[in-house]
Structures are given as C-alpha cells and as structure tokens.
C-alpha cells in the first residue's frame, strides 16, 4: 500500500469534496450505531426529540446532535453506577484493552477497545509515522506509555511498516531517565517518542554528552506529546538532538491520534476516519475554519465506545487548506486547555501565548511556571508565577524586565511572581501550569 512518502496515497490525498461525501455516509452510520447500542446517546437524543433519521446532512449532524464532555460521562457514571457511563456498545467479553485518561482536568475517565478498534486506530498512526520517515527494519524507542491507550495502536502500526519497537515504560524513574540516551545509542534508534516534561530532561542530559548527530547518526526524528510544543522547546530540542522534533496529539477517549508532518504546519487528522470540528466553548455551536474553538471529534467505525461530538476541552484552530506535503486533510494547532486559559479584559490568553514568550528569555527558559486563573472570569491582570534559572543573580531586575516586555508584547497588564520550581506540581509527564484561586 505504501507509495513514496504516503502509506495510503489515495486516501491521504483525497479531494475535499470526496472527503465530505465519505464523511456524511460514515456519520450516518456511527450515529445509528451509537443510538442503537448505547443508553447514553439514546437518552440524549430522546431528551431533545432527535432520531438518527433526522441526520441527513453534515449540517444536521452539527446542529442537531449535542456535543459531549468528559463530565457528562462522569455524571452518568455517578448517577447510574455504570462504570462506562452508559457508553459501552458491546458485550464486555469482546473488549481487548482497557485504560484511563490522565485526569488532568478531573476524575479519570475509562475507555476501552475491541480488536477492531485497535485496528482502526492503528490506521491513523501508520499514516502519520510513515509520513515522518519510519521504514521497514527501523527501530522505535517509545517512552510514554502506561497512562494512555496508544501503545497498542502504535505497536500495530509499527508492525505494519515492518519496523521494531522497544518500550521504555519507566519515565517516572530517575535512573532510567539518566540511562535513556545511552540506550538510544546502543540500539541505533531511528525514532523516539516521549512526554513533554521528559523531553526537557532528556535535552538537559544530551546537551552534556556532545554532538548527538555524531553519537546517534541513525536517528531520523523525535516526537513528543502531553503538553503544547512551544517554539522555544522545539528549537532547543532540535538543537540538542540534531533532527526534527514533531508534535503529537492524542484524544484517548476517542481512540484517535495525530502527528505533524515534515512541514510542521499543524497536526494532521485523517478525515476519512473521523469528523473534526471546532465549537464555541460556551454555546457548543460550530465555528468557522481558522477560528478558535474547542476541538471536537467523532470517530467512525468505533465499536466499544462510539462517542459523538466529543469535546476535548483543548482550544485550537483547524486548517482545511491542503498542506504543502500534499495531504488534503485538516490540521490543527492546539493553543492550550480551555481550563488552563485566562481571560484578561476582553482577551483570552492561552498557554501557548505565554510559553512562547516566557521560555524565550534566558532568565526563565524552560523553568516551571503557572498562570494564575481566578474562578470568576475575566480578571484584571495576567499573573504568571515562574522560577528563574539558577544563574540569575539580580532576580528583581529579571522580574522587572520580563514583566515589562511581556506586558508590551501581549498588550496586557502583566505581573510576574517569582517562585521556587518545587511549587509547581508535576503529574507524570506533565506540569500543573495553572493555579486556580477563588478571587483577586
């Protein structure tokens, strides 16, 4: 099936008109399947007086089918005692895999796969990693597993290509983190993937080892996930490793996985396999291309948990113009979690807005930080709690400089509060980048 830079060239370059035709057919099928087989969706439809027969167009789907959030499943779980919150569409005997979300924004949610679901997910993965250059007999080193259910689809995708996978499931253990670069060199790895915070630790290690391009000439590319890949982090990582570093975004509850392509112009999502939209966080109504919204997914051909219009609570934009790589499917850029954004006056500030600036200063580069978000929004000032690099001598001067410069560039009243790095909570491969307070 592979052809040059494409794993499935016909589908990856499908004209957008044909993508839409295919999506409508598959949307109707997944709506019917979800309605017939899950009490959760059937109850939502009956509550608003909608049936699957009412969905005749894509616009019908967007206007008549309600969006859903993790909290909807949590509420159903609490009300009914059903572990799956009414979302399980197959007998438990058919389940092949069970996992949970990281719980970044609340109680973890449970998600499960059938064998067919794993195969469906692996098709998304294989297209992505083949586009990045993974080939037969290459060696993959994957370190971010355990929390998310992408291990099985990735393993299946790697096998389809004919590459080999080594799982380094120890990113919580300091001694294994220290030894990681040496293992890469020993096995002559061609690709490694890790979490955002762990990538930062690896960068610190390899910067002391010498020229990684000479020590590890086999390495083709790296990828990361778990948090936004800001410009300073990408630039630092590529300098350390001497190869491209790509962003990866997963929606575990929706069994869907996206990567950037070599153009680095957003994360690709294959729309013959899913329906992607952005919705207004307050109204749930779809917004136009390139407008900020809550990235929302419906995945076709999912058996176990066929969710409809799942809101990720990640705010981003969708690009629908063809990518320079030749692929015609939509791409996204994540700006940050909705819960991790703050509204100052009439302007919404996302983590990416802050991190791209804050980590560009030598005094705060790659230091733990937090936005202060008050429960009642908007707030009058942008408040950033940040540690300083250990070499900074005049802390007050650094604070004043960054405060003034960020305020000018963001066009907002900005306050910098200096903290110790230990004050920022670490959750596995993520940092808690927002501190919620009751009031100003």
PyMOL commands that set and color helices and strands:
alter all, ss='L'
color gray80, all
select helices_A, chain A and resi 9-12+16-37+39-48+52-54+58-64+70-80+92-94+115-132+150-161+174-187+196-206+212-215+231-241+252-254+338-340+351-358+395-410+421-423
alter helices_A, ss='H'
color red, helices_A
select strands_A, chain A and resi 95-100+110-114+139-142+164-167+191-195+221-225+244-251+256-260+267-268+274-279+293-299+310-319+331-337+342-344+347-349+369-374+382-386+414-418+426-427+430-431+434-437
alter strands_A, ss='S'
color yellow, strands_A
deselect
rebuild
show_as cartoon
